[in-house]
Amino acid sequence: MQMNLSDAIVTITESFLPQFTPDQVLCFTIDSRIQHYDDKNKHIHYTKGLYIVIHRPSNYTRVIIAEEKKNLPVFTFNPDADFKYKSDHDSCWKGDGISSPLFKAASEMVSEIQKLGAPHLSLNQYSWFNHIPQIKIVPGRIDIERNSMGMVVKTQLILY
């Protein structure tokens, strides 16, 4: 059985982090891998770790994401990663904050492994958070600073 990763993240978020939870964030650590074995059993692989933090202090949901681009498994959440603002919205957070960034990350991974010599049609791509510590609710918040035009100029993850 397979499940769309973005749908799983949205479902987990809506199930375990209700709106109007000002002092808690939901942290996901996602280990994404793509690989190819050729007919000579040559193994080409690429790994990307994603850290997703979701905060629901009101009816709006804030999402920030950081990436670890290295060929190592990523199993531990890194609160000091370079997080980028993705969304702060009542409904669009599901697309702008989760689906679009995950699609972009997957597309970048395909491009990177093709640079290493893997053909597009025979790639095995998968992502998971199969270890319980990779999904956790922790005390904290995401602060957002906006300019006079309402555009986000700074985000900060604060864990208590």
Secondary structure as GFF3:
##gff-version 3
##sequence-region A 1 160
A	DSSP	alpha_helix	5	16	.	.	.	ID=ss1
A	DSSP	beta_strand	21	37	.	.	.	ID=ss2
A	DSSP	beta_strand	43	56	.	.	.	ID=ss3
A	DSSP	beta_strand	61	69	.	.	.	ID=ss4
A	DSSP	beta_strand	84	89	.	.	.	ID=ss5
A	DSSP	pi_helix	93	99	.	.	.	ID=ss6
A	DSSP	alpha_helix	100	115	.	.	.	ID=ss7
A	DSSP	three_ten_helix	120	122	.	.	.	ID=ss8
A	DSSP	beta_strand	124	128	.	.	.	ID=ss9
A	DSSP	three_ten_helix	132	134	.	.	.	ID=ss10
A	DSSP	beta_strand	135	146	.	.	.	ID=ss11
A	DSSP	beta_strand	152	159	.	.	.	ID=ss12
###
